[in-house]
Amino acid sequence: MAHRYPFAFSPAYRLPALALAITPRTAWVEVDEPGAPAPELRVRFGPWRLRTPIENITGVPRSGGFAYLKTVGPPHLSFTDKGVTFATNGDAAVCLELRSPVKGIDPTGRIVHPGVTLTVADPDALAAEVSAHPAR
């Protein structure tokens, strides 16, 4: 079993996301429940996927106030640190800081991400669940 967190779509992000097959039905974050063998956090964002073991997550700070042009549409790669942002609004997000970078934006795996930003509907709940997960 896993707990699913939907993304929070603001109206300005809906149409550009729809053009990329990113919809409320195809965009979510799942966290395996405690006791699951090799618990993971999984992200689906339209055709893009990312997964990481819960034990790989070292921090879960909150963030927000993103510029529209830097976050609308497909996942965005930070040229500063190679982190990836999956955004459906510019208001509130949770950032996952990772011990070992993971693939996500590039299906070949040549680009890996040391951090993941997620604009889920309840970033506080996602941050609390990941922070308290016994696999960390």
Secondary structure, DSSP 4 states (H G I P E B T S, - for coil): -EEEEEB---HHHHHHHHTTT--TTTEEEEEEPTTSSS-EEEEEETTEEEEEEGGGEEE--EEE---HHHHSSS-EE-TTT--EEE-S-SSEEEEEEEEEEEE-S-TTS-SEEEEEEE-BS-HHHHHHHHHH-TT-
